[in-house]
Amino acid sequence: MRKFKSWDFEVDLDDPKTYEHLPSTSKELDDLMFKEIGQAYCYMNIWHKNIFGSKKRDGGQKKRVNKMINTFCENRKDHYDDIIWYQEQIYLFQNETENMC
């Protein structure tokens, strides 16, 4: 059991129920992750670049998001058929980016 704590809840990253709301094929998951990456990119680098240009203002979120993107891109080819890996990456990425301010 690997616990993941957010500010208001805790989940088990090894429990498939955690990912029930996500797609279940590699193609759908790949498409969803790139959609999420694109939205985060636009949000941080175009729409709200004044906030995400300073660690003091974004609390280090841009750095965390970029690290997650790099990890995904560097490991994607080795996990393309690993549905749980994909779902976990998307789950964690969405958790990090859903409350961008």
Secondary structure, DSSP 8 states (H G I E B T S, - for coil): --EEE-SS-EEETT-GGGGTTS--SHHHHHHHHHHHHHHHHHIIIIITTTTTT-HHHHTTHHHHHHHHHHHHHHHGGGSTT-HHHHHHHHHHHHHHHTT--
